[in-house]
């Protein structure tokens, strides 16, 4: 039988050994690992929607013949298409990639590219309009161009079905706008172009509404705008 005194003595001896080992082989101390917060990326949605809305609004008023001939020149949209509707919207798309929003990145980058390509049509240095000697052939080419964007918009309309009523409405009216403008070119119909311009104005207003809804947050506004969430 081991006595209590022997047990205490054994424990003391083990403590002495541990103390000697700690003195001989000190345990290194490491500074705490710093915690870095991820950089905050603001919501690029309202910027992308606003740039799309304003550029669409200006061109659509020209197409609809609002206060000016519907078949007159609309080159005033070139600057908007290059910078606000084009460059700024592409940048908004790149920031959407940063936030992890694949849908927003695809939409803004693509329609920013649309406005850049549309503006280039009217810039003489690209020699696009000048290369067509037959106006009918030019209209057919523009019809194919607009129809292609209608098909892409249809894809985005399908992809937006779980987002919100606001976004679904935006892509629906934009889809109709492209279809009407393409039909106007294929059939050389000024009436169809005016209808496409009217739908374009509605599309721009919906885009502005969605942009304002994104700007009015609980931290920055006393009221919010409903967009009808579907998810």
C-alpha positions, 0 to 999 in steps of 0.5 A: 500500500502506498501511503499518502506521504509517498503519493505527495512526494511522487507528485512533487518529484514529477512537478520538479521534473516538469519545471526542469524541462520547461526551464530547459526547453521553454515553449515559444510564444507566438503573437496573435494572428491578426484578423483582417476584415474583407474590404467593403464593396458597395452595391453596384446595382443602382449605378448599372441600372441608372446608366442603362436607364438614362441611355435607353430613355434618350434613344427611345424618345428619339425612336418614338418621335417625341418632339422630333422626327422619328426618322431623324438623326439620333447621334446625340446618344453616341456620347451616352452610349460610349461613356454612361451606358457603355463604360460605366455599365461595364464597370458596374458589371465588373464590380458585380463580379466582385460581390459574387453576383453572376447575374448582375455581372452578366447583365451589366457587362453585356448591356454595357457592351451593347451600348459601346457597340451601338455607339461605334456604328455611328462613329465614322472612324469605324466605317460601319455605316459607310461600308453599306451602299444599299440602305435596305441591306443596312436595315437587314443587318441592323435587324439581325443585330437587334434580334440577336440582342432580343434573344439574349434578353430572352435568356436574361428574362428566363434567368431572372424568374426568381429575382423580383417582379421589378427585374422580371418586368424590366427584362420583359419590356426590354425583350419586347422593345428589341423585338419591335425595333428589329421588326421595324428594321426588317420591314422598314416600318416607322410605326413599329419603330415608334412602338419600340421607342414607346416600350423603350421609354417604359423599360427605362422608367422601370430600370430607374425604379429598380435603381431607386429601390436599390438606393433607398436602404434602411440605413439611408432612407425613411421609406423603401420601394417594393420590388416584389421579391420572388425568391 
